[in-house]
Amino acid sequence: MEKEKKIPEQHQKRQPGIETEMTPEPDSTVEGYKGSGKLESKVAIITGGDSGIGRAVAVAFAKEGADIVVVYLNEHGDANDTKKEVEQCGKRCVLIAGDVGNEDFCTEVMAKTLSEFGHIEILVNNAAEQHVREDIMDIDNTQLEKTFRTNIFSMFYMVKAVLPRLKEGARIINTTSVTAYKGSAHLLDYSATKGAIVAFTRSLSLQLVERQILVNAVAPGPIWTPLIPSTFPPEKVGKFGENVPMKRPGQPDEVAPCYVFLASKDCSYISGQVLHPNGGNIVNG
């Protein structure tokens, strides 16, 4: 019941959106979450880690003992807030700004991670963008390529960058979406990338299983993150999440435990799978 917060109509004119400009701000800091050392001494790279789900995952990982590399586009204020949250947990946090749709940048992320920490155990591919278009004819080549570069090309680039340094027991966790299973008439290209991420997760898990590197994914439903007010018109934002069985949007800190589970030894016999924190939608996936 405490998560049933009224979301007023609102819109942000830029994407990515800014968490501090949201009303109410998302629950991203996993208050009350007490770690038990599940990720002690590990290093995690989290793309899109500046806000929303990425921030919640960064904080939860830090509470479990991991140092964090937050990769983000240009939301410097949000990223610094995440850094503060991680450091309050007693862990280190390195911020790296740039476009994950660029392979050279992804290679740079890995180089900086090794320079700071010397090792990497967990990769969370979470960065994404979406743009509402009611008709496929309105999706031009520029938007199509940019959405695919950010949402799925980046996962290939990041995996290729980190894989040579991953050892047995490492984890790769990809963020897909409920739209990969249910579809979305007004987020056609976004949904297509999220479906690709499911196939990518399953296929990569088969490729890496003999190396004992586990690959899984999380498919959130309607979660209150900066992507929402920066994507949808005010009237839709005001009703966001009302169409799921739980009748409300989820908060990032309700999703983060899925990532902790998949990053820890608790999921030692799970690979190629998808978890579904989506407010009760049954998606058969």
C-alpha positions as CSV (number, residue, x, y, z in Angstrom):
1,M,0.0,0.0,0.0
2,E,2.9,2.4,0.8
3,K,3.9,2.3,-2.9
4,E,0.5,3.6,-4.1
5,K,1.6,7.2,-4.7
6,K,-0.5,9.5,-6.8
7,I,1.4,10.6,-10.0
8,P,0.2,14.0,-11.3
9,E,0.2,14.9,-14.9
10,Q,3.7,16.0,-16.0
11,H,6.1,16.0,-18.9
12,Q,9.8,16.6,-19.5
13,K,10.9,18.0,-22.8
14,R,14.2,16.2,-23.0
15,Q,15.2,12.6,-23.1
16,P,16.8,11.1,-21.1
17,G,14.6,12.5,-18.3
18,I,15.9,13.9,-15.0
19,E,14.9,12.1,-11.8
20,T,15.0,15.2,-9.6
21,E,12.4,16.9,-11.8
22,M,9.9,14.1,-11.3
23,T,6.9,14.4,-9.0
24,P,7.0,12.3,-6.9
25,E,10.6,11.2,-7.2
26,P,11.0,7.5,-7.7
27,D,11.9,5.2,-4.8
28,S,15.3,4.3,-6.1
29,T,17.4,4.0,-3.0
30,V,16.1,0.7,-1.6
31,E,15.4,2.1,1.9
32,G,15.2,-0.6,4.5
33,Y,17.2,-3.0,2.3
34,K,19.9,-4.7,4.4
35,G,22.7,-6.4,2.5
36,S,24.2,-9.7,3.5
37,G,27.5,-9.6,1.6
38,K,26.2,-11.4,-1.5
39,L,28.4,-9.3,-3.8
40,E,31.3,-8.6,-1.5
41,S,34.5,-7.5,-3.3
42,K,32.9,-7.6,-6.7
43,V,32.8,-4.9,-9.4
44,A,29.7,-4.2,-11.4
45,I,29.2,-2.0,-14.5
46,I,25.7,-0.7,-14.8
47,T,24.7,1.2,-18.0
48,G,21.9,3.7,-17.5
49,G,22.9,3.6,-13.8
50,D,22.3,7.3,-13.1
51,S,18.6,7.1,-12.2
52,G,15.5,4.9,-12.1
53,I,16.1,1.2,-12.2
54,G,19.8,1.6,-12.8
55,R,20.2,3.7,-9.6
56,A,18.2,1.3,-7.5
57,V,20.4,-1.6,-8.8
58,A,23.6,0.4,-8.1
59,V,22.5,1.1,-4.5
60,A,21.3,-2.5,-3.9
61,F,24.6,-3.9,-5.3
62,A,26.6,-1.5,-3.1
63,K,24.6,-2.6,0.0
64,E,25.6,-6.2,-0.9
65,G,29.3,-5.2,-1.0
66,A,30.0,-4.4,-4.7
67,D,31.9,-1.4,-6.1
68,I,30.0,0.3,-8.9
69,V,30.8,1.8,-12.3
70,V,27.8,3.9,-13.4
71,V,27.6,4.5,-17.2
72,Y,25.3,7.2,-18.4
73,L,24.7,9.6,-21.3
74,N,24.7,13.2,-19.9
75,E,22.5,13.3,-16.8
76,H,25.4,14.5,-14.6
77,G,23.3,15.7,-11.7
78,D,21.4,12.4,-11.4
79,A,24.7,10.5,-11.8
80,N,26.3,12.4,-8.9
81,D,23.3,11.7,-6.7
82,T,23.7,8.0,-7.5
83,K,27.4,8.2,-6.6
84,K,26.6,9.8,-3.3
85,E,24.1,7.0,-2.5
86,V,26.6,4.3,-3.3
87,E,29.4,5.9,-1.3
88,Q,27.0,6.2,1.7
89,C,27.0,2.4,1.6
90,G,30.7,2.5,2.0
91,K,31.6,1.4,-1.6
92,R,33.4,3.1,-4.4
93,C,31.5,4.5,-7.4
94,V,33.0,5.6,-10.7
95,L,31.0,7.7,-13.2
96,I,31.6,7.5,-16.9
97,A,29.5,9.6,-19.3
98,G,29.0,8.8,-23.0
99,D,26.9,7.0,-25.6
100,V,26.8,3.2,-25.2
101,G,25.6,3.0,-28.8
102,N,29.2,3.8,-29.8
103,E,31.5,0.7,-29.6
104,D,34.6,2.7,-29.0
105,F,33.0,4.3,-25.9
106,C,32.1,0.8,-24.6
107,T,35.7,-0.2,-25.0
108,E,36.7,2.9,-23.1
109,V,34.3,2.0,-20.3
110,M,36.1,-1.3,-19.8
111,A,39.5,0.3,-19.9
112,K,38.5,2.8,-17.2
113,T,37.0,0.1,-15.1
114,L,40.2,-1.9,-15.2
115,S,42.2,1.2,-14.4
116,E,40.1,1.9,-11.3
117,F,39.5,-1.6,-10.0
118,G,41.5,-4.1,-12.0
119,H,38.7,-6.6,-12.4
120,I,35.0,-7.0,-13.4
121,E,32.5,-9.6,-12.3
122,I,29.0,-8.2,-13.2
123,L,27.7,-6.4,-16.2
124,V,24.2,-4.9,-16.1
125,N,23.0,-3.8,-19.6
126,N,20.3,-1.4,-18.6
127,A,20.5,1.7,-20.8
128,A,17.5,2.4,-23.1
129,E,15.5,5.0,-24.9
130,Q,12.0,5.0,-26.3
131,H,9.9,7.4,-28.5
132,V,6.2,7.3,-29.0
133,R,5.0,6.9,-32.6
134,E,1.4,5.9,-33.4
135,D,2.2,4.8,-36.9
136,I,5.1,2.8,-38.3
137,M,5.3,5.3,-41.2
138,D,6.4,8.0,-38.6
139,I,9.5,6.1,-37.5
140,D,12.3,7.5,-39.6
141,N,15.7,5.9,-40.2
142,T,17.4,8.2,-37.7
143,Q,15.1,7.2,-34.8
144,L,15.1,3.5,-35.8
145,E,18.9,3.3,-35.8
146,K,19.3,5.3,-32.6
147,T,16.8,3.2,-30.7
148,F,18.5,0.0,-31.8
149,R,22.0,1.3,-31.1
150,T,21.1,2.4,-27.6
151,N,18.9,-0.6,-26.6
152,I,20.5,-3.6,-28.3
153,F,23.7,-2.7,-30.2
154,S,25.1,-1.4,-26.9
155,M,24.7,-4.8,-25.3
156,F,26.8,-6.5,-28.0
157,Y,29.4,-3.7,-27.6
158,M,29.5,-4.0,-23.8
159,V,29.7,-7.7,-23.7
160,K,32.5,-7.8,-26.3
161,A,34.4,-5.2,-24.2
162,V,34.1,-7.1,-20.9
163,L,34.1,-10.7,-22.0
164,P,37.9,-11.2,-22.2
165,R,38.2,-10.2,-18.6
166,L,35.2,-12.2,-17.2
167,K,36.0,-15.3,-15.2
168,E,34.0,-18.3,-14.1
169,G,31.0,-17.3,-12.0
170,A,30.6,-13.9,-13.7
171,R,27.1,-12.5,-14.4
172,I,25.6,-10.6,-17.3
173,I,22.1,-9.2,-16.7
174,N,20.1,-7.5,-19.4
175,T,17.1,-5.3,-19.0
176,T,14.3,-6.2,-21.4
177,S,10.6,-5.2,-21.0
178,V,7.1,-6.5,-20.7
179,T,6.6,-5.0,-24.2
180,A,8.8,-7.8,-25.6
181,Y,6.0,-10.2,-24.7
182,K,2.8,-8.1,-24.9
183,G,3.9,-5.7,-27.7
184,S,3.1,-2.0,-27.7
185,A,1.3,-0.3,-30.6
186,H,2.9,3.1,-29.9
187,L,6.4,1.9,-29.0
188,L,7.0,-0.3,-32.0
189,D,10.8,0.1,-32.4
190,Y,11.4,0.0,-28.7
191,S,9.4,-3.2,-28.3
192,A,11.3,-4.7,-31.2
193,T,14.6,-4.0,-29.4
194,K,13.3,-5.5,-26.2
195,G,12.3,-8.7,-28.0
196,A,15.7,-8.8,-29.5
197,I,17.2,-8.6,-26.0
198,V,15.3,-11.7,-24.9
199,A,16.7,-13.6,-27.8
200,F,20.1,-12.1,-27.2
201,T,20.0,-13.2,-23.5
202,R,18.9,-16.8,-24.3
203,S,21.5,-17.2,-27.1
204,L,24.4,-15.7,-25.2
205,S,23.6,-17.8,-22.2
206,L,24.0,-20.9,-24.4
207,Q,27.3,-19.6,-25.8
208,L,28.8,-18.8,-22.4
209,V,27.4,-21.6,-20.2
210,E,30.5,-23.9,-20.6
211,R,32.6,-21.0,-19.3
212,Q,30.2,-20.9,-16.3
213,I,29.3,-17.3,-17.1
214,L,25.6,-16.9,-16.4
215,V,23.4,-14.6,-18.6
216,N,19.8,-13.6,-17.6
217,A,17.4,-10.8,-18.0
218,V,14.7,-8.7,-16.2
219,A,11.6,-7.6,-17.9
220,P,10.0,-4.8,-15.9
221,G,6.5,-3.7,-16.4
222,P,5.4,-0.1,-15.8
223,I,8.1,1.3,-13.5
224,W,8.2,5.0,-12.4
225,T,11.5,6.2,-13.9
226,P,12.6,9.3,-15.8
227,L,11.9,7.6,-19.1
228,I,8.2,7.9,-18.4
229,P,7.6,11.7,-18.1
230,S,10.2,12.2,-20.9
231,T,8.3,9.9,-23.3
232,F,4.6,10.3,-22.7
233,P,2.2,13.2,-22.8
234,P,1.0,14.6,-19.4
235,E,-2.4,12.9,-19.4
236,K,-0.9,9.4,-20.0
237,V,1.7,10.0,-17.3
238,G,-1.1,10.8,-14.8
239,K,-2.6,7.3,-15.5
240,F,0.7,5.5,-15.8
241,G,0.5,1.9,-14.5
242,E,-3.2,1.8,-13.8
243,N,-3.8,-0.9,-16.4
244,V,-1.9,-3.7,-14.6
245,P,-3.5,-6.1,-12.1
246,M,-1.9,-4.3,-9.2
247,K,-3.4,-1.0,-10.5
248,R,-0.3,1.0,-9.9
249,P,3.2,1.6,-11.3
250,G,6.1,-0.1,-9.7
251,Q,9.0,1.6,-8.1
252,P,12.7,1.0,-9.1
253,D,13.5,-0.4,-5.6
254,E,10.9,-3.1,-6.2
255,V,12.8,-4.2,-9.3
256,A,16.4,-4.0,-7.9
257,P,16.2,-7.3,-5.9
258,C,15.7,-9.2,-9.1
259,Y,19.1,-8.0,-10.2
260,V,20.7,-8.8,-6.9
261,F,19.4,-12.3,-7.1
262,L,20.7,-12.8,-10.7
263,A,24.1,-11.3,-9.8
264,S,24.5,-13.5,-6.7
265,K,25.3,-17.2,-6.0
266,D,21.6,-17.7,-5.3
267,C,21.0,-18.1,-9.1
268,S,23.9,-20.6,-9.6
269,Y,21.6,-23.0,-11.5
270,I,19.8,-20.3,-13.6
271,S,20.8,-19.0,-17.0
272,G,19.0,-17.8,-20.1
273,Q,15.9,-16.9,-18.1
274,V,13.9,-13.7,-17.6
275,L,12.3,-12.4,-14.3
276,H,9.1,-10.4,-14.6
277,P,8.5,-7.6,-12.0
278,N,5.5,-6.2,-13.8
279,G,2.6,-5.7,-11.4
280,G,0.9,-9.1,-12.0
281,N,0.8,-9.4,-15.8
282,I,1.1,-13.0,-17.0
283,V,3.2,-13.1,-20.1
284,N,4.1,-16.7,-20.6
285,G,7.8,-16.0,-21.1
